[in-house]
Amino acid sequence: MDGERGYPWHLPPALALHLEILRYPILARRIRERMRQELFARGIITPEAFEAEVREKALSPSAWRGSPIPSARSRRRNGRSGWPRSGTS
């Protein structure tokens, strides 16, 4: 999908799909709903398991693990109030 749509680099399939859906903001909600229905219909995941995973990822601070941008909470814990500045610790 990446090369076909003009992305000059290889993207993970999930990210490429997300970027593709962003091109259709009016239809995005319907597209995602249809994708969920396909997942359920094909038995890939149950609606209950899907909702549990969504809830877990939404509530888990580790969902952002690996992000180079520290959260506001961690900055406050470390005594910082703003964005980290390059060259300072």
Helices and strands as residue ranges (DSSP letters): H 13-22, H 28-41, H 47-59, G 61-64, H 72-77
